[in-house]
Amino acid sequence: MGPAVQDIWLLTYSPDKEEREAALDELLNSYEKLRHFDDNELDCIEALRGLRIVYYASWIAKRWEDPNFPKLFPQFLDYNYWAEEVETLERLIWSL
């Protein structure tokens, strides 16, 4: 129902830009054997990554009162966790 890029963007993540681009090229070549991919959708990848970070943090925060969540996500209250998340979001914003 959504854009095709929504199906593939998570599969191509790598901190290394060259590795990420190679994975994306390989995936798109395979994808296009089955159906057309609109290259304009590639512009959405970084925004989708940012949304995932925000939604994931929100999901944890909404369930924090569940006794299992502090056990499963102890880093959620740490300064370093949030510093890394904010830094990642800043990099994403600057890349848009």
ZAMARGU-4260 file (C-alpha; in steps of 0.2 Angstrom, whole numbers, plus 5000, padded with zeros to 4 digits):
<rodrens>
0) 5000/5000/5000 | 5014/5012/5004 | 5029/5017/4993 | 5041/5003/4987 | 5055/5011/4996
5) 5047/5007/5013 | 5049/4989/5009 | 5068/4990/5006 | 5076/5005/5016 | 5079/4995/5032
10) 5088/4981/5023 | 5101/4993/5016 | 5107/5001/5032 | 5126/5002/5036 | 5136/5015/5044
15) 5148/5014/5029 | 5141/5025/5015 | 5150/5015/5001 | 5143/4998/5009 | 5126/5005/5010
20) 5126/5011/4992 | 5132/4995/4986 | 5119/4985/4996 | 5105/4997/4989 | 5111/4995/4971
25) 5111/4976/4973 | 5094/4976/4981 | 5086/4988/4968 | 5093/4978/4953 | 5085/4962/4961
30) 5069/4972/4965 | 5067/4979/4947 | 5067/4961/4940 | 5050/4959/4948 | 5043/4977/4947
35) 5047/4995/4943 | 5055/5005/4956 | 5053/5024/4956 | 5070/5031/4960 | 5062/5047/4966
40) 5058/5037/4982 | 5076/5035/4987 | 5075/5053/4993 | 5063/5046/5007 | 5076/5034/5015
45) 5084/5046/5027 | 5068/5053/5033 | 5061/5035/5036 | 5077/5032/5046 | 5073/5047/5057
50) 5055/5042/5059 | 5060/5025/5065 | 5071/5032/5078 | 5057/5043/5085 | 5044/5030/5084
55) 5055/5017/5092 | 5059/5029/5107 | 5040/5033/5108 | 5036/5015/5108 | 5047/5012/5123
60) 5042/5028/5132 | 5023/5023/5131 | 5027/5006/5139 | 5039/5011/5152 | 5027/5008/5166
65) 5027/4989/5161 | 5040/4981/5173 | 5048/4972/5159 | 5053/4987/5149 | 5066/4995/5161
70) 5074/4977/5162 | 5074/4976/5143 | 5079/4993/5139 | 5090/4999/5153 | 5100/5011/5142
75) 5084/5021/5138 | 5087/5032/5153 | 5106/5035/5150 | 5113/5051/5144 | 5124/5042/5131
80) 5109/5033/5123 | 5100/5050/5120 | 5116/5059/5115 | 5119/5045/5101 | 5100/5046/5096
85) 5101/5065/5094 | 5117/5065/5085 | 5110/5052/5073 | 5095/5063/5070 | 5106/5078/5067
90) 5116/5069/5054 | 5100/5063/5046 | 5093/5081/5046 | 5109/5088/5038 | 5109/5075/5025
95) 5091/5079/5019
</rodrens>
